[in-house]
Amino acid sequence: MSVGVLSIHGFSGGPYEVEPFTAYLRAHTDWLVEEPTLSGHGEELHMSGFTARHWLMDAELAFRSLAKKVDEVIIVGFSMGGIIALYLAKRYRVKKLVLLSAAAKYVSPKQLVKDFKMLASEAYHHNLTNNELFLRYQHKFNNVPLASTIEFMKLVKMVEPYYQHIQIPVYIVQGKMDGIVPYQTAQFLFDELSSKEKNLYFSDKGKHHICFEEDCSEWFPQVLMFLKGE
């Protein structure tokens, strides 16, 4: 029985976001692991003009292509990729799901407005270079159009009604220190999904990019055991 893994990255990111985990899967299995880059995403962002529909179609085409090569498909979704994974699981025959920092809820628009106000104030006082938030998101502020962020929010809203229809086995991993996706989101998803086999791992010190945290050595093997059915 041949197995394929489709790994889907997050909003304004690229396959590198999940690379430590996909590398682990490659090292410990003979599975075919594929990591498409969604339109406008990757190392260089060119997001203008691309919509949620483009990203869903990219994922569907990648899924169909992989499904032709293997008997079973597992989907790993990071952040927005977790939401796309749920979309695919509703529409196609998926064996198992792994949801990493899945963005079923995101930092509230109120919080974003607060952050932007703080940045505007610091810009006025010529203090932006010292602002950690600004340094972290400077690249994205410059390269992610507001229209793209609105498309991301649309995608999340569109997929939300699907949660209760998902019945396949799922493993959810979430960092408690995630500044992008509130960590309670993982419990919300766990409760909403209709899967009989559900697992939830909280990383106490984990931030949003969960595949790069120190406790990966703990949860990587646990997720692999789940995927192998051990």
Helices and strands as residue ranges (DSSP letters): E 3-8, G 15-17, H 19-28, E 32-34, H 52-67, E 72-78, H 80-91, E 96-100, H 109-124, G 128-130, H 132-143, H 146-159, G 160-165, E 170-175, H 184-192, E 198-203, G 210-212, H 216-228
